[in-house]
Amino acid sequence: MNRKQFLASLLVIPALRAAAPQVQVYKTPTCGCCGNWVQHLRTNGFQVSVKDVPDTTEYRRKFGVPDSLMSCHTGVVEGYALEGHVPAAEVQRILRERPKAKGLAVPGMPMGSPGMEAARTQPYNVMLIDLAGKASVYASYPKK
């Protein structure tokens, strides 16, 4: 790489970073799996800001996530709520498809979901929350 190419690459890298989807995450300060999920998003190209809060209930309700779909952290990306350990692939998908919805949720804390990796895994669903607050299966894991 010559000097001109190197200097040009320095201009491109910040532009690519600026184009990455921005995710705001609300989590409690002591939750380790939340931090692991944040790292999962970053590894998959998202820019993530984290705000430690004493309780995520206020944010879950603000973004329209029903209590029945609650998990340990709440995020928001381009107007969509992200509740729990939603895989980055499904976040990317909702941003591509742009359905009229409040967002996505992975209720509870299923083993094997992003941020909850372990030797033991369990199947889980990523739920799409429609504008009325009703949930339907958006994706199932493990993928078949």
Helices and strands as residue ranges (DSSP letters): H 3-19, E 22-27, H 32-43, E 47-52, H 57-62, G 67-69, E 74-77, E 80-84, H 88-97, E 101-106, E 124-130, E 135-141
